[in-house]
Every structure is written in structure tokens, then in C-alpha cells.
Amino acid sequence: MEVEEIYRRDLNLLVALRILVEERSVSRAAMRLNLSQSAMSRVLGRLRDLLADPLFSRQGQSLIPTEKALSVNRALDEPLASLQQMLAPSDFNPGTCDHTFTIATTDYAMQTILPFALPRIYQEAPQVAFDFQPLQNEQLKEQLTYGRADLAICRPSNPLDTLHHETLGRVGVQCLVSQQHPLAGKSMTLDDYLRFPHAMIAISDGVKALIESALADKPKRRMVLRAYHLEAALAIIDTMPLIITVPADLAYLVAERHQLVVKSLPFHFTPFDYSMIWHPRCEYSPEHEWLRSVVKEECGKLIAKRVEDIQLDQVRL
């Protein structure tokens, strides 16, 4: 197709397609584009004519994109990101930024990583706001693409495919038991670890998978509780001989606050990388670039210091 022919096409329709795929709703897409619902329906009709495809079918209250819609949407990633970079103001000033960032994250990151970045963030950009959401690890790509999360902070358990990511640092794993636990005053053996009941918080399903892989030839643990928040496990740790497996630095933080005992894993466990992950639509946005740089610098320094403090390089976890 010649350039002149592209000029004669309404390329704004392709932006509307991106919004429709993300929102899966004509009414929500209309709100984002500041259109009436009837005008948005007409836009969808023109998109169907332009691309010679129905693009969406309706299932309940949601629009289900066709393979053609998904294919075109994927192809838009690079050109739309380039346009955003080209059209964005050249000088970004965090002091005047009033953007609301949506971050999908784990209980671990909310308690031990992000709080150390927030003071600098608000010092540089006092008008920004945050909306923290529970990480949906198995739907991470969809959460960043369609759930409108700008950034995820976690240990991914699935291939990232078209998503962008950067490592923040390495994280180890340790255990928590109550002071009344039969293991509180002695070393924990592998038999002990397998014998007592367990709780796992949503530090990431990827961590659970790593532990299960390390114990693949051993009897399965008795998992009595899995929860997003650590508080659910802490509520019963004094009523049953529970072992809670969490990232090492979180273990020390929680043990100090709640008078618990930290135990090392009684088997080899390789520390894992914790990362921040984002969709290509955020790659060239000045405010997102700034946020990622602050999170990388502050959280990276914090994780590196904890690796040294906990002697993660010397301890066989």
C-alpha cells in the first residue's frame, strides 16, 4: 500500500481498536475516548468495514475479540509506542505530574519493597497517586494488557512473551514458626518441614512452583492455608503448629513485629529474581519511564542490601 493510500484512511480508528480490545466494552471505550455510546458503536462499525472482519462478538456484557482483532492489536504495539514517544512533551517534570499509576503486586512487595521507594517518589512528584492491585500471576499478561495495570512487581512464573521486564534483585526464602511451635528451639530437618502443616501467601505462585520443584521427589506438604495477605496465616499461627514460607527479608521483618522464629529451609533452594514488568504501551511514556527508574534504583539498592545483610550469597537456602 502506498503512503498516499494510508493518508486517506482514518488511522484514529486503529487507536479505537486498541481501546476496545483493552476494555472489552463499547461503553467503557466510549468513556475513555470521550464519545457517546452511539458514536462509539459507529466507530466500531467503521472499524469492521476498514478491516473486513466482525472484530468482536458479544458474550454477556463483554466483547470477545476475534483473532483478526487480536492480531491487529498486537501489530499496533510498536507503532503506537513510537507515536507516544514522538508526540510526548520532550521535557518531563515529575513535580507537575498528576498521573495515577496502577501497580499489580504481591503482598511481599507491598510490605518490603515498595514502601522504600514511595518517599522518594512523593518527594519528586507530590501530585501522583497510586492504585495497588493484587497480582493475578496466571493472568499477568492479561492484567497488564486489559486490566489497565501500568506495572507489575513480582517473580513471573510464565513466559513474558511481548511484555517488557527488568530485574530488581535476588530474593531468598525462609520460614516462620511461632514461639510455641515444636521446632522453635531446634533446627528444622527436611522431615520436620514435610511433617508439619503449611501456609503460603501470594508472594507469587512462581515461588510455590520453585519450592515444589525442589521437593519433587518428596512427599507433598500439607497446605492448610493459601492467602493473598500474610495476616490470614498470622491469625492461626499460635493455634496450630504452622510453618509459613515467605521471602527471607519479609520473614525477618514479620518475626520482629510479631515475635516469631525464623527458620532456614532444610533443603537447597536457589534464590530467584524479582522483577518489574510492563506492557509495551508504557515503554516510552515519560511518566512511566520516570517511575520505573525510581523503582529500579530504590528497590534495587534495598534488595542488594538485604542480600548482603542476610548473607544470601553464603547461606545455603
N, C-alpha and C positions, 0 to 999 in steps of 0.2 A: 504494500500500500504506500502511495506517495504521501509526502508530508502535507501537501495541499488537501488531500482527502481527509487526513487526520484533523486538519483545521476545521473542516466542515462538520465534524462530529461533535456532539456535546459531551466533552470529556468529564464534565461535572457529574454526569450520570454514573461514572465509574466510582467516584467518591461516594455517591449514594449507595452503590452496591456494597462497598466496604462497610458502611454503617448498617445496612440491612443484614448483612451476614453476621456482624458483631452483635446486633441487638435481637435478631430473630423476631422482630415485631415492627409492623408498619407504624404503629402509634409512637413507640419509643424512638424509632428512627426519625419520625417527623419532629419530635421534640428536640432531638439533637441538632437537626438541620433548620430548626425554626420555621417549619412548614406546618400547614394544616394537614390533618389525616387524609383528606381527599386529594390534596396536592401531592402528598407522598405516594398515594395509590397511583396517581397519574405518572409520577416518576417511575414507579415500578413497571407500569405498562410500557413506557418508552424504553426502559432497560431491556424488557423482553423482546421488543422489536429490534433494538440495536444488536443484541447478542443471539437472536433467533433461538431462544430457549425459554422455557417457563420459569427457570431460575429458582422458584420456591414452590413448595406445596404446603398446605396447612395441616397441622396436627394439633388439635385443641386450640390453644391460644398462641401457639408458636409457629413460626415459619421454618420449614425444613429446607435448607439449600440443596439444589441439585448438584451433581458432580461438575457441571459446567460452571455454576456459580462459585463453587469452592475452588475450582481450577483458576478462574479469572481472578478471584480474590487473592490467591497465593501469588499469582503473577504480578499483582499490584504492589507487593511488599517493597521491592527495591525502588521502582519509580516514585511511589508516594513518599517514601523516606527521603529520597533525593530532593523532591519538591519541598518537603517540610524544611529541610536544611537550607535550601536555596532561598526560600521566602521568609525564614525566621529572621528576626532582628539580629544584626551582627554582634551587638554588644548586649550580653545578658547581665542583668543586675539582680542578684538574689535578694537585695534589700527591698526591691519593689515587687518581687514575685508573690502572687497571692494564689498560687496553684494548690489544689487539693490532690495529694498523692495517695493512691490506693495501693497498699502493700499486702501481699499474701505471705503469711509467715507462720512459723511453728511457735509453740509455747516456749521452747528453748530460746529461740532468737528474741522473742518478746521480753524474756526475763533477763537474758545475759549478754545480748549483743546490741540490740537497737537502743536501749536506754543510754548507752555510752556515746552514741552518735547524735542523739537528739539535742543535747545542749548546744553543740556547735551549729547544728542545723538552724535552730531558732535564734542563735546569736547572729548568724549571717542573713537569715531570711525570716524575720519575725512574723510575717503575714501568711506563711504557708500553713497548710493544715494536712492532717493525715487521717486516713480511714484504714485501720488494720483489719484484715480478714483472715479467718482460719485457712490454712493451706489445704488444698484438695490435691493431695500428691498424685493420685491416679489420673486426675483430670487437670494436671498442671498446665498443659498446653492450652486446653480449652479455657481455663481460668484466666490466663494471660491474654488470650485472643478474644474470647467472647464475654468473659466475666468482668472485663474492664479493669483488671488489676494491672498496675503500671510496673510492678516489680515483685519478684518472689525471692525470699531468702530461706534457703533450705539445702538439704542434701538430696539432689534429684535421684529417683530410683528408676526412671525410664529415659530412653534416648531423648535428647533435646531437639533433634531434627533442625527445624528452621529457627529455633529460639537462640538468642544470644546469652552468653553467660561469662562470668568472671569469678575466679576463686577468691574467697576472703581469707581462708586459712584452714589448718587441720584441726580436727576435733577428736578427742578420745572418749571412751565410755567407761563409767564406773557404776557402782551400785549403792543404794541407800537401804539401811535397815533401822528399825527403832532400837532404842537403848535396852528394851526388854526382849529383843529378838535372841533366840538361842545362839546365833552367830556373832552377836555384838562384841563379845570379848575374845574371839578367837579368829584365826584365819579361815577364810571360806574356801573349801575344796570344790572341785567340779561336781562331785556327788551332792554336796550341800546345795549348790546352785540349781541343780536339776530337781532336787527333792522338795524344796520349799515353793510355795505359791508366788506368782509373779504379777507385777503391774507394769504396763508400758504406756507412757504418754506419747502423744503425737509429735515427738521430736522429728519424725519423718518415718514413713513406712520403709524407706530405704535403709534406715538403721536397723529396724526389726529384721529386714531381709538379710543384712550383713551378719547379724548375730545368729540367725537360723542357719545361714550358710556355714558359719564357723562350727556349729553344733550339728551338722547334717547327719553324722553317723551316731549321734547320741539320742537317748530317749527325749521326747518332746517335753518342754516345760509346761507346767500347769498355769495357764494365763487366766487369772481370775478377774482382771480388770484392764481394759484399754480405754483411754480417755484422751480428749484434746488437752485438758488442763491438768496440771500436776496436783491441784488441790483435791481432786477426787481420790487420788491414791493416798494423799496425806491424811484424809479423813478416816481411813481404816487401818493405817499402818500400826497404830497402837492396839488394835483389836484382833489382829491375826499376824502370824509370822511372815510378813510380806517382804519380798525383795523388789525394789524399784530400780530399773536400769535406765540411766539417763546420761547425757553428756557429762564428762568429767568436771568441767568448771561449774556447771549447774549443780552437780552433786555437792561440791564444797559450799556453794552459796546457800543451798537449801539446808544442808546439815547444820550450818552455823545459825540459821534463822530458827530452825525447828528442833534443835538438839537431837539430831540423828547421827548415825555412824556411817562413815564412808568405807566401802569395801572394793578392792580391786577385782576385776573379772578373773576367775580362776582358769582362764584359757587364753590362747593367743588371739588378739583382735587388732587388726591394722587400723590405725586412726584414719578417718575419712575427711574428704574435703567438703567444707561448707561454702556455698556459692550464692551469688545474687544472679537472678535470671530475668530476662525481659524479652518482650516481643519486638520484632524489627520496627514496628510503628513508633517505638520510643527511642530508637537508636540515635537519631540526630536532633531530637528535641533539646534545646538549650537547658531548660529547667530539669529535664531528666538526666542529662549529662552531668549537670552540677550535682544533683542528688547522688548519683552513682559514685561520683568522685569522692564525695564526703563520706559516704558509707564505706567505700573501699578503704580509704585512708584511716578513718577512725576505728572501724570494726576490725580491719586487718591488723592494726597495731595492737588492739586489745587481744585478739586471738593469739597473736605471736607471743605476747607477754604471758598469757596463761599457759601456752605450750611450755615456755621456759619455767614458769613458777611450778607447774605440776610435773615438770620433768618428763614430758610426754615422749621425748626422744630417747630417754634412758629406761623408762618403765615399760615392761612387757605387759601390755593390757590384754 
